[in-house]
């Protein structure tokens, strides 16, 4: 979050560097467990103006698999599930 970024990283903006095509070299993945497929919550910080992936839930389970996180990408307008070791 913007608050944690300011406190922990002293509001460094170096991570928002873009390449020659204007894409973030370090895209922002933002965990926000609210089960909402939207990026409307985002307030720019650390130089980022947008979020690439929002994690909407943790350990939601999918197709009988446990420890699955739900994620959302606004560019695609779809939700997807990822299996991440915990």
VODRENBA-640219 format. One record per residue: residue in one letter; x negated, y negated, z of N, C-alpha, C in turn. Coordinates in steps of 0.05 Angstrom, whole numbers, padded with zeros to 5 digits, always signed. Atoms other than C-alpha are relative to their C-alpha. Layout:
VODRENBA-640219
AXYZXYZXYZ ...
END
This chain:
VODRENBA-640219
X-00017+00024+00000+00000+00000+00000-00018-00025+00000 X+00015+00026+00001-00020-00072-00007-00012-00006+00028 X+00010+00006-00027-00027-00078+00069-00025+00017+00006 X+00023-00018-00005-00073-00017+00075-00024-00008-00017 X+00022+00008+00018-00114-00039+00015-00015-00024+00011 X+00013+00024-00011-00127-00107+00046-00016+00006+00025 X+00013-00006-00025-00145-00078+00114-00024+00018-00004 X+00021-00019+00003-00188-00020+00091-00021-00008-00021 X+00018+00006+00022-00218-00044+00026-00007-00030-00002 X+00006+00029-00001-00223-00119+00044+00010-00013-00026 X-00013+00011+00024-00178-00132-00017-00018-00001-00025 X+00017-00003+00023-00232-00111-00067+00017+00003-00025 X-00015-00002+00025-00208-00118-00139-00015+00015-00022 X+00016-00013+00020-00262-00078-00175+00012+00025-00012 X-00012-00025+00010-00219-00016-00183+00020-00004-00022 X-00020+00006+00021-00172-00050-00231-00013-00006-00027 X+00014+00004+00025-00224-00053-00287+00015+00013-00023 X-00013-00012+00024-00196-00042-00357-00020+00006-00021 X+00018-00006+00022-00228-00012-00418+00006-00019-00023 X-00003+00019+00023-00232-00045-00487+00028+00001-00011 X-00027-00002+00009-00160-00022-00501+00020-00011+00020 X-00017+00012-00020-00133-00055-00438+00011+00021+00020 X-00009-00020-00019-00122+00011-00400-00017+00000+00025 X+00016-00001-00024-00142+00016-00328-00019+00023+00000 X+00020-00021-00002-00206+00055-00319+00007+00018+00024 X-00009-00015-00023-00179+00076-00251+00030-00006+00004 X-00029+00005-00002-00103+00080-00259+00010+00005+00029 X-00010-00001-00028-00062+00073-00195+00021+00022+00002 X-00019-00020-00008-00026+00134-00167+00009-00008+00028 X-00011+00012-00024+00020+00111-00111+00020+00019+00013 X-00019-00017-00014+00052+00158-00060+00021-00017+00014 X-00022+00013-00014+00120+00133-00038+00023+00020+00000 X-00019-00022-00003+00166+00188-00013+00028-00010+00004 X-00028+00011-00003+00233+00156-00028+00019+00014-00020 X-00016-00015+00019+00259+00204-00082+00014-00018-00021 X-00012+00019+00019+00273+00144-00128-00019-00002-00025 X+00015+00001+00025+00250+00146-00201-00001-00029-00011 X+00002+00028+00007+00232+00072-00206-00026-00011+00011 X+00024+00014-00010+00171+00027-00199+00007-00027+00010 X-00009+00026-00008+00213-00032-00177-00012-00009+00027 X+00011+00006-00026+00182-00029-00107-00027-00014-00001 X+00028+00007+00001+00112-00046-00131-00006-00030+00002 X+00010+00028-00003+00077-00110-00109-00030+00001-00007 X+00028-00002+00009+00010-00121-00145-00020-00005+00023 X+00022+00003-00019-00054-00113-00104-00025+00011-00012 X+00025-00011+00009-00127-00098-00114-00006-00004-00029 X+00003+00004+00029-00122-00124-00185+00019+00015-00017 X-00020-00015+00016-00070-00073-00207+00025-00016-00003 X-00025+00013+00006-00009-00101-00240+00022+00020-00003 X-00021-00021+00004+00027-00034-00248-00010+00026+00011 X+00005-00027-00010+00030+00038-00224+00002+00019-00023 X-00003-00020+00021+00016+00096-00271+00018+00023+00010 X-00015-00023-00011+00044+00152-00227+00009-00007+00028 X-00011+00004-00027+00089+00147-00166+00008+00028+00010 X-00008-00026-00013+00094+00208-00120+00026-00006+00015 X-00026+00005-00012+00167+00210-00100+00007+00018+00022 X-00005-00018-00021+00165+00269-00054-00022+00020+00004 X+00021-00020-00006+00119+00319-00020+00013+00025+00010 X-00010-00026-00008+00130+00393-00010+00029+00004-00006 X-00028-00002+00007+00196+00391-00047+00008+00028-00010 X-00006-00027+00011+00190+00461-00077+00012-00002-00028 X-00010+00001+00027+00204+00477-00149-00002+00029-00011 X-00001-00027+00012+00225+00543-00182-00012+00021+00019 X+00008-00019-00019+00211+00581-00119-00029-00003+00010 X+00027+00005-00008+00141+00552-00110+00001-00021+00022 X+00001+00020-00021+00126+00516-00045-00024-00018-00003 X+00022+00021+00001+00079+00457-00033-00002-00012-00027 X+00000+00014+00026+00100+00423-00097+00008-00029+00005 X-00007+00029-00003+00101+00347-00102+00015-00009-00024 X-00015+00011+00023+00150+00309-00145-00013-00028-00007 X+00012+00024+00010+00122+00252-00187+00017-00013-00022 X-00014+00015+00021+00148+00199-00235-00019-00018-00015 X+00016+00018+00017+00116+00163-00293+00020-00017-00016 X-00019+00017+00013+00154+00103-00318-00003-00001-00031 X+00004+00000+00029+00123+00104-00388+00016+00022-00014 X-00015-00023+00012+00155+00172-00401+00029+00000+00008 X-00027+00001-00010+00217+00157-00361+00010+00027+00011 X-00008-00026-00010+00217+00228-00334-00014+00006+00026 X+00013-00011-00025+00202+00264-00269-00015+00025-00007 X+00014-00025+00003+00154+00320-00264-00010+00009+00027 X+00009-00012-00025+00127+00366-00211-00029+00009-00003 X+00028-00008+00001+00055+00380-00194-00005+00018+00024 X+00008-00017-00022+00025+00434-00151-00028-00009+00008 X+00025+00011-00011-00029+00406-00107-00007+00015+00025 X+00008-00013-00025-00068+00442-00053+00002-00019+00023 X-00004+00017-00024-00052+00416+00016-00019+00010+00021 
END
